[in-house]
Amino acid sequence: MKIAVLTDSSAYLTKEQQEQYHIDVVPIPLIWGDKTYYDLVDISYEDFYQKSRPQLTCQRPLSHRLAKLLNSSMTTWQMAIPT
């Protein structure tokens, strides 16, 4: 049985780890004022830590992004395990 493992970007997996273990990552929305960044998509670890000093608000990964990732995972894998 093929199994997919999904997590959000707070797991801070390297690209190598993601590829080696076939783990899909959903980016967490990070909000500064009226601007939204998607963790590891629009903003790097380094930029995150520089920006996080003032004011930061985080949200759960958006359900439509998670649903899209789950759907695409199911075309390759027989089971998906969100972490």
Secondary structure in CASP SS format (residue, H / E / C, confidence):
PFRMAT SS
TARGET T0000
AUTHOR 0000-0000-0000
METHOD secondary structure of the structure
MODEL  1
M C 1.00
K C 1.00
I E 1.00
A E 1.00
V E 1.00
L E 1.00
T E 1.00
D E 1.00
S H 1.00
S H 1.00
A H 1.00
Y C 1.00
L C 1.00
T C 1.00
K H 1.00
E H 1.00
Q H 1.00
Q H 1.00
E H 1.00
Q H 1.00
Y H 1.00
H C 1.00
I E 1.00
D E 1.00
V E 1.00
V E 1.00
P C 1.00
I C 1.00
P E 1.00
L E 1.00
I E 1.00
W E 1.00
G C 1.00
D C 1.00
K E 1.00
T E 1.00
Y E 1.00
Y E 1.00
D E 1.00
L C 1.00
V C 1.00
D C 1.00
I E 1.00
S C 1.00
Y H 1.00
E H 1.00
D H 1.00
F H 1.00
Y H 1.00
Q H 1.00
K H 1.00
S C 1.00
R C 1.00
P C 1.00
Q C 1.00
L C 1.00
T E 1.00
C E 1.00
Q C 1.00
R C 1.00
P C 1.00
L C 1.00
S H 1.00
H H 1.00
R H 1.00
L H 1.00
A H 1.00
K H 1.00
L H 1.00
L H 1.00
N H 1.00
S H 1.00
S H 1.00
M H 1.00
T H 1.00
T H 1.00
W C 1.00
Q C 1.00
M E 1.00
A E 1.00
I E 1.00
P E 1.00
T C 1.00
END
